[in-house]
Amino acid sequence: MKKFNIEAADSQGLGHSYTIKPLKNECYQIFDEQHVRVATIEIDDEDPSHCRQSLDCRVDLFLLNAIRDGILLHDGVLVK
């Protein structure tokens, strides 16, 4: 699976760019603009609006949800 980039806004409306590295089983590693891993999430197959985050998460829940939505849009699961 290839890495891809998304943009997501934080709770203050500031946009950020993230590199997403797909793993297996709907797991994704999230890297910030400095290529530092800020989170690893697993998206629930049965309900894509839910995701499990790893203990290494360095972003707030609002931003994590925006990143999740960006991943789902990229994968064609979420249509806005």
C-alpha positions as CSV (number, residue, x, y, z in Angstrom):
1,M,0.0,0.0,0.0
2,K,1.2,3.4,-0.9
3,K,1.5,6.4,1.4
4,F,-0.7,9.4,0.6
5,N,-1.2,12.9,1.9
6,I,-4.3,14.6,3.3
7,E,-5.0,18.0,4.7
8,A,-7.0,18.4,8.0
9,A,-8.0,21.4,10.0
10,D,-7.6,21.5,13.8
11,S,-10.2,22.9,16.2
12,Q,-9.0,26.4,15.5
13,G,-9.5,26.1,11.8
14,L,-5.8,25.9,11.0
15,G,-5.0,23.5,8.2
16,H,-2.2,20.9,8.5
17,S,-0.8,18.4,6.0
18,Y,-0.3,14.8,7.0
19,T,1.3,11.8,5.4
20,I,-0.7,8.6,5.9
21,K,1.0,5.2,5.7
22,P,-1.6,2.4,5.4
23,L,-0.8,-0.8,7.3
24,K,-2.9,-3.9,7.3
25,N,-6.4,-4.4,8.7
26,E,-7.6,-0.8,8.4
27,C,-4.6,0.5,10.4
28,Y,-2.9,3.7,9.5
29,Q,0.2,5.5,10.8
30,I,-0.1,9.3,10.7
31,F,2.9,11.6,10.2
32,D,3.1,15.4,10.5
33,E,4.8,17.9,8.2
34,Q,8.2,17.1,9.9
35,H,7.7,13.4,9.2
36,V,7.2,12.6,12.9
37,R,4.6,9.9,13.7
38,V,1.8,11.6,15.6
39,A,-0.7,8.7,15.8
40,T,-1.6,5.2,14.7
41,I,-5.3,4.5,14.2
42,E,-7.5,1.5,13.3
43,I,-10.8,2.3,11.6
44,D,-13.7,0.1,12.5
45,D,-14.8,-1.9,9.3
46,E,-18.4,-2.1,10.5
47,D,-18.8,1.6,11.5
48,P,-16.2,3.9,9.9
49,S,-17.2,6.7,12.2
50,H,-15.4,4.9,15.0
51,C,-11.7,4.4,15.2
52,R,-9.3,3.1,17.8
53,Q,-6.2,5.2,18.5
54,S,-2.9,4.1,19.7
55,L,-1.2,5.2,22.9
56,D,1.3,7.3,20.8
57,C,-1.4,9.7,19.7
58,R,-0.2,13.3,19.9
59,V,-3.2,15.1,18.4
60,D,-6.5,16.0,20.0
61,L,-9.7,14.1,19.3
62,F,-11.1,16.9,17.0
63,L,-8.1,16.7,14.7
64,L,-7.9,12.9,14.9
65,N,-11.5,12.8,13.7
66,A,-10.7,15.2,10.8
67,I,-7.7,13.0,9.8
68,R,-10.0,9.9,10.0
69,D,-12.5,11.6,7.7
70,G,-9.6,12.5,5.3
71,I,-8.5,8.9,5.2
72,L,-12.1,7.7,4.6
73,L,-12.5,10.3,1.7
74,H,-9.2,9.1,0.2
75,D,-10.3,5.4,0.4
76,G,-13.8,6.3,-1.1
77,V,-15.6,5.2,2.1
78,L,-16.9,8.6,3.1
79,V,-18.6,10.8,0.5
80,K,-19.2,14.5,1.4
